[in-house]
Structures are given as structure tokens and as C-alpha cells.
């Protein structure tokens, strides 16, 4: 009897792990939602505009969902941070907007996410008939689903799968860059994660107007500071973060009207 139950238990485990975490759909249904930060997303609007859409189905407590975030982040930056030919959008199950924002902050998720409870993610999970998590689904502009489940969830594989479909990589407008000429050099923006302040250390070798702009991943301006007619020399500036919500942001620095440096930071209390 003991061996019989052991065999049944093993068979049950095999049946569970044999479930393929993919959508059975070959054509994508439409949805219109607000993500956890209030930004609007229209699936068919993206597709009709010639974009591919990559959906990352997850829930907060899923350990694999937590550990695969850096892999999807790397693909997100490789394909232009939602400014290229593919839109990355997380679809959550069973968590609220506040819980998803906390998840984004804790695990440094750079792409937008729709919560399950407040944002309608639960309905989208049902609509796409997702059986397991995480599941990455790619939708083409003609509304077909060429990739029903991208696996394994490594950055190299995700990027290769998208390149093989014919999607071109693209420069992320917010990725870390340093294009300052000899009249200005940025040394450091720190700390990240930041709590109360972020600190900027940079130097100028000529009188310069310097502007610091903080944006979220949609490009919305969160904060702007202007430092006019800075003399040549080393400069240290502090930016108060007390009124900035937890999350991921880009700090861009402009010198005399030209963008010269950009860096990702995380705000976390």
C-alpha cells in the first residue's frame, strides 16, 4: 500500500510539472487598462500602431517571478524601454495597485505593471487562459501570438527570441549615457536606492547652466532643478526625495540645454 501511494504521489508531481505555462491562444483578445501608476494601456492601440507587445504574467508572491525580473529588465532596455518596436507590460494576478508598486520598488521592475485586483489584471489572466506563473507572451502587430511562452526566462533567451521574430533592438532614451564634452563631467549620482536625498557630484570647466530632470519610466517629469551660471570647478548638489513616491526613476542632466548624462535610480523608504 505504501509503494502504491508513493507511485501515485510521483505521478501527481510529474503531471504538475508537465503543465506548460503558456497561453493556448493564437490570436490576442483586446484589453484597455490602467497600470498601477495610473498610465493607460490599449493593447490593440499598440498593435495597430505597429508595435509588438510582450506580456509578463506574474503575481507578487511567486519566487520565480521575483528572480526573473532582472532578466526581463535587460530585455526591456535592449529593445528601447518601450520606445522601440516592442512594449513590455506586466500583468499581475491577485494583488492591488499598492502591492504592485511595492513589488516594483523592491525588485526594481523598470517596465509598467497592471495590478490584478485594481487594474484588471485578473481578468486579463483569465482572458489569456494563463495556467502557471511566470509566463511571457509575445503578441505581434497582426494580433497573432507567435510566442505563447518564452522559456527559459534568461535575458539571453528572451532577447534571442525577440530578435529571431524580427524585432530590432533599440537605444533606450533613459539608459545610462555620458555625452558631456570637456566643459562638464559628471562623476556620480548616488545613492540608489535613495531614501531622503540623492547626491550629484560633477565638474564644469566653463560657466554653465545645468538642469537636472527626474522622470519615471513613461517619460513623465517628476522633478526638475535648475542651476544657472555655475562657475568652473567641482559641484555637489542635493535633491530632496521626501515627496517622491517609491519606485524607479531616471535622472538626466542637461548642460546649456543639451542632454549629456542619464542614470537609473531607485527611491525606497
N, C-alpha and C positions, 0 to 999 in steps of 0.2 A: 504494500500500500504506500509505504514511504517513497519508494522509487517511482511509483505512478504519479504521485503529487510532484515529485521533482521534475519528471519529464513534462508534466503539464505546465509547471512554472517556467521552465526553459522555453517551451513552445510559446507561452504568452509573451515572454521577453523578446523573442525573435520576431513575433508578429508586431509588437510595438515598434521595434527599431527598424522594421522593414517598411514602415509607413513613410512614403516620400513626401517631404514637406514642400509641396508645390501646389499651385492653383491648377485645377483641371480645365480652366477656361482657356480658350484660344483667341477669343475676342473680348476686349475690355469693356465693361459697362461704365457709364459715366458717373461721376460724383462731383459735388461742389461743397467745399468745407472751409472752415477757418482753422488754422493751426493753433497751437497752444499759446501763441503770442498775438493772435488776432489777425494774421495775414490770410488773405483769401486765395484759395487754390481751386481751379476749374480744370479737371482732367482733360475734357475734350477741347477746352480752350488752349491748353498747352499743345495737345496733339495737332489741332487744326493750324496752329502756328508753326508746325514743322518740328516740334520738339519730341524727343523720346522722354519717357518718364520711368524712373526707377523707384519702385515702392519697396520700402523696408518695413516688413510686418514684424512687430515686437510687442512685448509687454515688460514693464519695469523690473519685475522680479526674476525674469529669465536670465540665468547666469551667462548663457552663450550670447544672448542679446547684448549684455553688458560688455563682454570681452571682444565682440566683433566690431564695436564702434570705431576704434582706430583704423580698422581695415576699410570700412565704408568711408570714413573721413578722407583717407588718402585718395580713394577713387573720386570722391566729391571734388577735391582740389585738382586732381588730374584733369577732370572734364569741365573745369571752369567755374566751379562754385555756383551752379545754377544760372550762369551767364553764357554757357556754351550750348551745345546741342542736346544736352540731357538734363532733366530736372530730377533732383533727388528729393524724395518726400517720405518721411517715416509715418507709418500708420500703426498707432498703438491700440492695444486691447485692454479694456478694464481699468484704465487709470484716468484721473482727472487732469484738467489743464495744469493745475498747480503741481501735481505729481510729475507730469511730463516735463515741465520746466525745471523741476528739481533734478530729474534724471538727466536732462541736457547739461545742466551745470556740473553735476557730479562726475559724469562720464565724458564730458567735453564733446557733445554731439554738435557738429557745426551745421548740419542741414536741418530744415524745418520739420516739425513733427505734429501730427494731428492726434489729439488725445482720444481714447476710446469712449469715455463717458460724456465729456462736454463737447468734444469736437466732431463726434460721429464716426470715430474710428471703428467702433464695434460693428456698425452697420456695413462698413467697407470690408472688414474681415469676413463677415457673412456673405457679402456680395461676391467676393473673390473665392469663397469656399476654402479658406486657408486652414489646413489641418494641424500645423505644427509651427513652432517659432524657434529661431528667426527664419523668415522666408523673404528672399529678394526676388522681385518680379520686374521684368523689363517690358514696357509697352511701347510699341512703335507708332509713328505718326498716323499710319493707316488703321490704328486701333487693334491691330493683331498683337499677340503676346509671344514674341519669338523666344523669350527666356522665361519659362514658368517657375524656375527655381535656380538661382545661381549658387553653386556649391562646388568646392569648399569656399567658405567665407574668408578668403585671404585677399589682400589688396591686389596682389599679382593676378589672381584668377579673375576677380571682378573686373579689373582693368582690361585684361586679355579678352574676356567675354564681350565686353562692350566694343573694343577695337575690332574684334572679329565680325561683329554685326555691321561695322562700317561707320561707327561713331568716331569722330575726330576728337583728340584731346584738345584742350583749350587752356589759355592762360587764365588764372584766377585773378580778377582785378583787385582782390584784397590779400592775396598771398604775400608773404614776406618779400619785400624788394628793397633795394638800396640803390637809388639812382642819383643821389646828390653829387654834384660836382665838387671841385676843390674849395668852393666857397662855404660849404656846410657839410659836416659829417655827423651822423647820428651814432652815438656809441651804445646806448642801451635804453630800453623801456622795460620796467620791472616794478613789482613782482608779478608773476602770474602762477597761480591765482592771486588776484588782488582783493583786499578787503576794504580798507578805508581810503587808500591813496594808490595811485600809480606814479612812478617817478620817471622823468625823462632826463637823460644826460646827453648833450650834444654840443658841438662847437661850430662857430662860424668864423671865417677868415675875412669877412667883409660885412658891412652893415646890411642886415637882412630883416625882412618881415617874415615871421614864422607863424603858421597856423596849424593847430592840432585838431583833427576831426575824429570822433569816435562814431562808428556805425555798427549796426547789427548785421546779420548775415543776409538780410534783404536789401541792404544799402541804405536803410533809413538812418538819418543822422540823429544820434543820441545826445551828443555833446560837442561843442566847438569852443576852442580857446584861441585867442589871437595875441601874439607877442610882436609888437611893431618896433621897427628900428632898433633891433638888437645889435649891440656893438660886437666887434670881433672878439673872440675868446670863447671860453668854456661856459656853458649854461646848464643850470639844473632847475627843472620845473616840476611842481607837484600838482596833480589833478585829483580833486576830491571825488571819491566814488560812493559816498554815503547814500546818495539818492539814485544810484544806478542799480537796477534790478540784477539779481544773479543771472549769469548767462555768459555767452561767448560774444566777443566783440573784436572789431578791427580798429587799430589806432593808425591813422595815416597822418604824415607830417608833410606840410607844403612849405616851400621856401620861395618867397617872391612870386607866389601864385602857381608854382609848379610842384606837382606831387613828386616827392623824392623817396619816401620811405613808408612802408606799411608792415604792421606786425599784428599777429593774433594775440589776444589776451583773454583771460577768464576772470570774471568777477564772482566771488563766492564769499558769503558771510561765514 
